[in-house]
Structure formats: structure tokens, C-alpha cells
């Protein structure tokens, strides 16, 4: 009996040590991983790498931000609206259940499949060439489920006394949602939007056959209707993530590896800055909205 | 009348708009599934191949034209996808559960301060970056360690995917463990168990259904990942002899050949059929998760 107890204590100690080791291992792995990418990126730096020429990644960096911005303009209203519907108006029933299955299906679809759908519908069926707008639509589809669920959860988390108070003074349900629920839920919704943006920055598979794998622009043209202009959304444009893929698979550029290294570092820094920003913004908004 | 207009402005307008937006999501999903079925069934309807040939034959020579007559056996890709995903699961699951246990039971303080943000960062790293590091570090390392001419292999794909699904499984497992009734812990400590005895005899069994959901979610993510795998798998049209040989999988094949095939041709339709198969597999995953969730509720 006594030795059994002793064994149990020893086993407990061993397990604790092993678990500490595993946790430490992952922290080290992540630190090593990020440090590797950043250091490699810094080492690959060369003057003019941010330029808008063929050897620079200026165009790709612009495309990445531009594409995600367009996709957010499309997906945020739809996602937030649908989230409000799910949280406030949807009655438990067949349609709601069906909508929930749809959201679940959308969120589990591989992004390459969304890319194929985007190619078929936005490119092939409209008879257009690869363009940023089609890419933005594909990324929108990818971020819809996230935006909807985040909004729904955020609105459901609003304390019901807020709503009851608003309804009691005679506001309609919709007025209550817009003037009470949405502002209170805003910090969480914004965090969700930033999360979606971060995913958009890194997305590649859905853009292969929608936004295209190359850019051909003249940075001196500012007319957004000119297909050579940087600002035109209806031109082919590769994002940073796609650029890394293209450099690896079909590049003719002699220093493709360095450019890919640098692109990976820039992409990572972009995403880190965004997630850090979302945390700070979320905390600040939370304080402001909760009146502390 | 004025009352009605006012009411319309204050309530019905907004209400209709958000209802329509909800319907938009249903329509998008329906059209994606609709198009996938329509295009994906072309292989079997237009080009008269059997489902049996597609799933179990390894002869992949689809004709890139509208006459057909090629071979569309996708077994190599299917086996490739299965092997890599399950290998990734095999590597990631023990580590994920261990990390989840660490974050909840061993040191919640370190877990919240260090591991939670670290996992957030792991999730944020784009898949091409995982693929790129896999290609420049892992592939040469495997070639070096195992003395191979090239390191492109099932193992490389499995490790890259394991890294990518680790945060998914871990965070879902953390939720599952945190949902375990605190009374269980108090009761087992009162009976004199050690922490480890509580963890593996009480806590893990009662969190099993939640952890399983995380595992399935991870598996689904592994199955659908395209570019990271495509970078390290080697894209060889053969069954792998062992985990050190190169092969190909469904997503990598779709990604690399969709652009080189004529829309509506036999080759193109065969790729769509693979996309359809991916859709069906993700339906199956959703179904399994629903069953697990239901079982978990029944137990409670």
C-alpha cells in the first residue's frame, strides 16, 4: 500500500516534468520559427526591395493590403448583418438550423475549393481575366463564417438588462440592436474583423486562380479605371503570400529565394502588427464601452 | 398610416436587411455546393467513368480535351491525402493534449501568459510561410538525416501539417478541459489522488468528447490544406513506399494542374471531382462532430 502510494507520487512528479518539457519545447519551437523567418528576411534585405519594379515587392505589399481591404468592405456588412440576424431575430427552427449548417460548411471548406469556385464563377463565367476583385470576393467567402459567428457571440454576450432597459423606454427591437447592442458588442466584433483581415493577408490557395499569380502595373498611372494602374481593382495582382508560392514554383528571377525570404518576413511582421493592434484596440475599446 | 411608416423605419427595414443577409449566406453555400456537384459529377456523367475507377484505380492519365477516353484513377492522391493527414494527427495530438493539460492544470498562469498568445501566433502564421520554412529547412534536414537524395516526403508533409493543426487541437482541448465539472477535481483530491492520477483517470476521460472534436477539426484542416503540403510533398505520381518517399495529394494536384487544363475537359472535370470529394469529406467531418457533440450531451 505504502509503495503504491509512493509510486503514484513519483508518477505525478515525472508527468509534471514531462508536461513542462513539452510546453517549453513548443515555446522554443515557435520562438525559433519566428526568429528564423525574421532573421532570414533581414539577411535577404537589399536596397530597392520595396520598389514597385519587378525585383521589388512593393506592388505585392500594396496588393495584399488592397485586396484585404476590398474583401472586408464586402464581407463585414454581410457577416455582421447575418450575425445580428442569428443572435436577435432567428427563431429556433428549420431555417435557422439550416443557416447554422451552412456557416459550419463554409468554415470547413478547404480554401482551394473556394478558389476553384471563385475561378469558375468570377473569372470563367464572367469572361474576365484574373483580377483583384475576384480574389477579394473569394477571401470574403472565406471570412464570412468567422465574422458571422463572432458577431453572433458578441451580441449574445450583451447583458440582457441593457436590452430590457432600452425596450422598456419604448425603443423598437431594431433600435435597441443598433443603439445598445452593437456599441457594447463592438470591441469583440472589431477583434473578429482584424482576425479575418489577418487570415486574408496570409491566404494563398483561394487566390491562385482568382487574383492571379502576377502583377503588371505602372505605378505612375493614378486613374483607377486604367487596368495598368495600381489602384484598379480589376487587374491581375498577386499578394505577398501568393508571391512566395509563385517564386518557389515558377520563378525565373535569379534571386527568387532572397525575395521569398524577405516576403515571408514582411508578411509575418504585417500579421503580428495586426494581431497586436487588435489586442490593444480591443482592450481600449472595452474600457471605453464599459465606462471604466 | 404614419404609425406604420414610422414602425417600418424603426423596425422592419433593419430587420428585413439582416434577414436578407442571412439568406445571402445560405445562397452562397448552396451555390458553392451546387457548382461543385455539377462540375464534379461531369467525370462520371459526361465522360462515363465509374466512381469505382476514380476512387480505387491508380491510373491517372486524364485527357486534356473534350473527347475523353483517358484514365481518371485518383487513388494515389486520395491515399496521399489520407496518409499525410493521419500522420500529422499522430504527431500533433499527443503534444496538443499535453499542452492543453499544462495550460489548464499544471500551470494556468504560464499557460495564460505565454502559451495562449504563442498559440495565437501559431494560428496567424500563413500556410505558405509554413510551406516555405518546410521547404528550406525541413526538406534538406530530412534528406541529410536519412541520407536521401531529396527530402520531399510524406514525413515532411506530416510535420508541416502537424505544426499547422497543433493550435487548433490545443485550443479546443483547453475549452473541453475547462468545461469539466470542478466537483470531479475536488472529489478526487478528497479521495487522496495525486494530480496526475486525477488528470488521466478523471479529467481526460470526462473531456474526451470535446478533445475528439478538436482532433476532427484538426484533421479537417489538415485535409484541406493545399499549398504548404504542395511545397514539401514532392508531387510524384506514385504510391509512397514508406513515410520517407515522395507522393502527391488531392489539394496539391488541384492547385498545380487546375490552371493548365481546359475548362470542361476530361482532365479539368477530374480535378473538379477531387474538389467534390473534398467537399463530401468535410461534410462527413461535420457529421462526426455533430454525433460526438450529441453523445457528449447524453453522457452529461
Interface residues (C-beta under 8 A of the other chain):
Chain A: X8 X9 X11 X12 X15 X16 X18 X19 X20 X22 X23 X26 X27 X29 X30 X33 X34 X36 X37 X77 X78 X81 X82 X84 X85 X86 X88 X89 X90 X98 X99 X101 X102 X103 X104 X105 X106 X108 X109 X110 X111 X112 X113 X114 X116 X117 X119 X120 X121 X124 X141 X144 X148 X172 X173 X174 X175 X177 X178 X198 X201 X202 X203 X204 X205 X208 X209 X241 X242 X244 X245 X248 X249 X257 X260 X264 X267 X268 X271 X272 X275
Chain B: X7 X10 X11 X12 X13 X14 X15 X17 X18 X19 X21 X22 X24 X25 X26 X28 X29 X30 X31 X32 X33 X35 X36 X39 X95 X98 X99 X101 X102 X103 X106 X107 X110 X111 X114 X115 X118 X120 X121 X122 X124 X125 X126 X127 X128 X129 X131 X132 X133 X135 X136 X137 X163 X166 X193 X194 X195 X196 X197 X199 X200 X220 X223 X224 X225 X226 X227 X231 X251 X254 X255 X256 X258 X259 X263 X271 X272 X275 X278 X279 X282 X283 X285 X286
